Amino acid sequence: MRTLLIKNAKNIITMDKDRNAYPGGSLYAVDQQIVAIGNDIPYQAADTVIDATGKIVYPGLINTHHHLYQNLTRNIPFVQKTELFDWLITLYDIWRCLRPEDIYLSAKVGLGELLKSGCTTAADHFYCFPNGVSGELIDEEIRAAGELGIRFFPTRGSMSLGRSKGGLPPDEVCQTEGAIMRDSRRLIETYHDPGRFAMVRVGVAPCSPFSITADLLRESASLARSYGVRMHTHLAETKDEDAYCLERLGMRPLEFMEANGWVGPDVWYAHGIYFDDGEIGRLAHRGCGVAHCPCSNMKMGSGVMPIVKMLQAGVSVGLGVDGSASNDGSNMLGEVRAAHLLHNLMHGTTDIGAEDCLRVATMRSAKVLGWADDIGSLEIGKAADLFMIDSRQLAFAGALHNDATLPVLAGLSQTVDTTIVSGKVVVKEGRLVGVDEEKLARMAQAASNRLLNEASLRTKIDYGRMRANRAYPNF
């Protein structure tokens, strides 16, 4: 058994149900599990001892929605100033050039960024499987997560409704429903761990109402529930999605989910911007969760999730960074700050504060993933998943008045000093442990350049240089 002792912390912010904090406190863990926390704990030695003088300890942040493969298609000029459907149509032509090694590199970059911003558990939604490329692509993400030491929740995404059948994506990145079901079953049987303190859990995740069939939804739900795994999809993200569903399906997006068995406490959706009041009530009643992705929603101009109404109704809401192509980063603390500022603007400064947003990214996110017994707060019996910031940084000078809100409001340039997952240090002094970050960055950029070059040759469009022809091309 390995042991961990963190002592003399400036403060320990637990995010437990009573929001306890322990100024000057300590934490002791055996293997993954916290066995003591507070002041004057009866432990003075451990295999790993961290003197946390001047440092504040927080529970690890939990990312409930991501598309890690998109890390190789960030900051592309051609897709700026586009809304979701046009953005997707363009990027599909690039993503169909993906190779297995690209998936590994993009996952390692994205998960590394998450760890460096205090995230200890990440869910990912991988749904783009180009024709002629090995189907075992999520395996590459799981390999990267294992090397970095992050707790990982990949969801096996899928698209079966290609353009020739009236869907949005090109046929080249869609699969047959038989292939989807076979690989979903393989991934669950190979990697899913339902036990306590699991490092990998697997979910089932058809992509969106405009890229799947009702048959795929029903088959996916049946498969997921036969294995007892969770279900995830995009929903209510844009007005275009609403219009598509009404025109093609004769019902709103949530009605489509309800008609095909995709509601319940084992389901969570990404975005949830355009749920009306009645739908919010139904979400709460059925126990569905929603991943809030404020940065992506703002960048894409999609809209603002009605988070206050959802929380008041009892909907489980977690936080997600979404795909890096619609965020351009994987910074969980940055996402918490964005949520706080956005909802101050939309709802006023009294409805949801900075500490509330931090709770959405910890305990509430854990509940969305069905993992609240293990992670989301610092308590005896839970996992030793946490991050620390050094309050002595210049960026915090004059701001040391509320430790719970400090990392949300100040010091965002390089906030996290240490990240620990399952009792192991994976970020130390702001750097990934055991990773040559500069080499990884070079390899990922080379892969990104190759992707854009291949797509440009295929489509005769220079994605890396041309701007989209939008209303203000010279602005």
Secondary structure, DSSP 8 states (H G I E B T S, - for coil): --EEEEES-SEEB---TT--B-TT-EEEEETTEEEEEESS-S----SEEEE-TTEEEEE-EEE----GGGGGG-S-GGGTT--HHHHHHHHHHHHTT--HHHHHHHHHHHHHHHHHTTEEEEEEEE----TTS-S--HHHHHHHHHHHT-EEEEEEEE----GGGT-SS-GGG---HHHHHHHHHHHHHHH---STT-SB--EEEE--TTS--HHHHHHHHHHHHHHT--EEEEES--HHHHHHIIIIISS-HHHHHHHTT--STTEEEEE-TT--HHHHHHHHHHT-EEEE-HHHHHHTT-----HHHHHHHT-EEEE----TTTTS---HHHHHHHHHHHHHHHH-SSSS-HHHHHHIIIIIHHHHTT-TTTSSS--TTSB--EEEEETTSGGGTT-TT-TTTHHHHS--SS-EEEEEETTEEEEETTEETT--HHHHHHHHHHHHHHHHHHHHHHHS--TTT-----S-TT-
